[in-house]
Amino acid sequence: MGSVPHRAGAPRPGPACQPTGEPRAGGDAALLAYVSLLGSAASYGVFFLNASRGNLTALSSLTFLTPVFAAGAGYLALGETLTPLQLAGASVTLGAVFLINARRV
């Protein structure tokens, strides 16, 4: 969802995309601020807030789900295909994250 405003404000391919040396429009600065603040600062803040409240091992294991969800989104939104080896890797990753978060210490 973070890329939706960025995509809407992106210039269309063509001569308008060539560098001109002119300053960027205010909309570009707003998109950069949006991506910087919500894409990095807010996510790190949420991560460390949750890390201080719970099990850091279980929380950090969730970062391994990023490529799995990216592959799933690529399949659903873009029609990308996955090889059997990639599907097996995603299954192992999902299983491992489940086992890490399901165990009782």
CYANA upper distance limits for C-alpha pairs under 8 A (distance plus 0.5 A):
  2 GLY  CA      6 HIS  CA      8.04
  2 GLY  CA     35 VAL  CA      7.54
  2 GLY  CA     38 LEU  CA      8.18
  2 GLY  CA     39 GLY  CA      7.46
  3 SER  CA      7 ARG  CA      6.47
  3 SER  CA     35 VAL  CA      8.36
  4 VAL  CA      8 ALA  CA      6.73
  5 PRO  CA      9 GLY  CA      6.75
  5 PRO  CA     31 LEU  CA      7.77
  6 HIS  CA     10 ALA  CA      6.58
  6 HIS  CA     31 LEU  CA      6.44
  6 HIS  CA     35 VAL  CA      8.41
  9 GLY  CA     27 GLY  CA      7.89
  9 GLY  CA     28 ASP  CA      8.16
  9 GLY  CA     31 LEU  CA      8.16
 11 PRO  CA     16 ALA  CA      7.79
 11 PRO  CA     17 CYS  CA      7.09
 12 ARG  CA     16 ALA  CA      7.88
 12 ARG  CA     17 CYS  CA      7.64
 13 PRO  CA     17 CYS  CA      6.54
 14 GLY  CA     18 GLN  CA      8.03
 24 ARG  CA     28 ASP  CA      6.81
 24 ARG  CA     29 ALA  CA      7.98
 25 ALA  CA     29 ALA  CA      7.54
 26 GLY  CA     30 ALA  CA      6.87
 27 GLY  CA     31 LEU  CA      6.72
 28 ASP  CA     32 LEU  CA      6.66
 29 ALA  CA     33 ALA  CA      6.64
 30 ALA  CA     34 TYR  CA      6.63
 31 LEU  CA     35 VAL  CA      6.70
 32 LEU  CA     36 SER  CA      6.49
 33 ALA  CA     37 LEU  CA      6.35
 34 TYR  CA     38 LEU  CA      6.33
 34 TYR  CA     39 GLY  CA      7.90
 35 VAL  CA     39 GLY  CA      5.42
 35 VAL  CA     40 SER  CA      7.91
 36 SER  CA     40 SER  CA      6.16
 36 SER  CA     41 ALA  CA      7.32
 37 LEU  CA     41 ALA  CA      5.50
 37 LEU  CA     42 ALA  CA      6.59
 38 LEU  CA     42 ALA  CA      5.44
 38 LEU  CA     43 SER  CA      7.14
 39 GLY  CA     43 SER  CA      6.80
 40 SER  CA     44 TYR  CA      6.56
 41 ALA  CA     45 GLY  CA      6.65
 42 ALA  CA     46 VAL  CA      6.70
 43 SER  CA     47 PHE  CA      6.60
 44 TYR  CA     48 PHE  CA      6.65
 45 GLY  CA     49 LEU  CA      6.51
 46 VAL  CA     50 ASN  CA      6.63
 47 PHE  CA     51 ALA  CA      6.54
 47 PHE  CA     59 LEU  CA      8.48
 48 PHE  CA     52 SER  CA      6.61
 49 LEU  CA     53 ARG  CA      7.15
 50 ASN  CA     54 GLY  CA      6.67
 50 ASN  CA     59 LEU  CA      8.14
 51 ALA  CA     55 ASN  CA      7.05
 51 ALA  CA     56 LEU  CA      5.72
 51 ALA  CA     59 LEU  CA      7.22
 52 SER  CA     56 LEU  CA      8.30
 54 GLY  CA     59 LEU  CA      8.21
 55 ASN  CA     59 LEU  CA      6.79
 56 LEU  CA     60 SER  CA      6.43
 57 THR  CA     61 SER  CA      6.66
 57 THR  CA    100 ILE  CA      8.47
 58 ALA  CA     62 LEU  CA      7.45
 58 ALA  CA     97 VAL  CA      8.39
 58 ALA  CA    100 ILE  CA      6.57
 58 ALA  CA    101 ASN  CA      5.83
 59 LEU  CA     63 THR  CA      8.20
 60 SER  CA     64 PHE  CA      8.37
 61 SER  CA     65 LEU  CA      8.32
 61 SER  CA     97 VAL  CA      6.44
 61 SER  CA    100 ILE  CA      7.88
 62 LEU  CA     66 THR  CA      8.22
 62 LEU  CA     97 VAL  CA      7.13
 64 PHE  CA     68 VAL  CA      8.14
 64 PHE  CA     93 THR  CA      7.54
 64 PHE  CA     97 VAL  CA      8.17
 65 LEU  CA     69 PHE  CA      6.65
 65 LEU  CA     93 THR  CA      7.73
 65 LEU  CA     94 LEU  CA      7.68
 65 LEU  CA     97 VAL  CA      8.40
 66 THR  CA     70 ALA  CA      6.59
 67 PRO  CA     71 ALA  CA      6.50
 68 VAL  CA     72 GLY  CA      6.72
 68 VAL  CA     90 ALA  CA      6.31
 68 VAL  CA     93 THR  CA      8.41
 69 PHE  CA     73 ALA  CA      6.52
 70 ALA  CA     74 GLY  CA      6.59
 71 ALA  CA     75 TYR  CA      6.67
 71 ALA  CA     82 LEU  CA      8.35
 72 GLY  CA     76 LEU  CA      6.69
 73 ALA  CA     77 ALA  CA      6.20
 73 ALA  CA     78 LEU  CA      8.10
 74 GLY  CA     78 LEU  CA      5.57
 74 GLY  CA     79 GLY  CA      6.95
 74 GLY  CA     80 GLU  CA      6.02
 75 TYR  CA     79 GLY  CA      5.20
 75 TYR  CA     80 GLU  CA      5.00
 75 TYR  CA     81 THR  CA      6.53
 75 TYR  CA     82 LEU  CA      8.30
 76 LEU  CA     80 GLU  CA      8.14
 82 LEU  CA     86 GLN  CA      6.36
 82 LEU  CA     87 LEU  CA      6.86
 83 THR  CA     87 LEU  CA      6.80
 84 PRO  CA     88 ALA  CA      6.59
 85 LEU  CA     89 GLY  CA      6.68
 86 GLN  CA     90 ALA  CA      6.68
 87 LEU  CA     91 SER  CA      6.65
 88 ALA  CA     92 VAL  CA      6.70
 89 GLY  CA     93 THR  CA      6.64
 90 ALA  CA     94 LEU  CA      6.59
 91 SER  CA     95 GLY  CA      6.53
 92 VAL  CA     96 ALA  CA      6.54
 93 THR  CA     97 VAL  CA      6.67
 94 LEU  CA     98 PHE  CA      6.60
 95 GLY  CA     99 LEU  CA      6.67
 96 ALA  CA    100 ILE  CA      6.65
 97 VAL  CA    101 ASN  CA      6.67
 98 PHE  CA    102 ALA  CA      6.37
 99 LEU  CA    103 ARG  CA      6.63
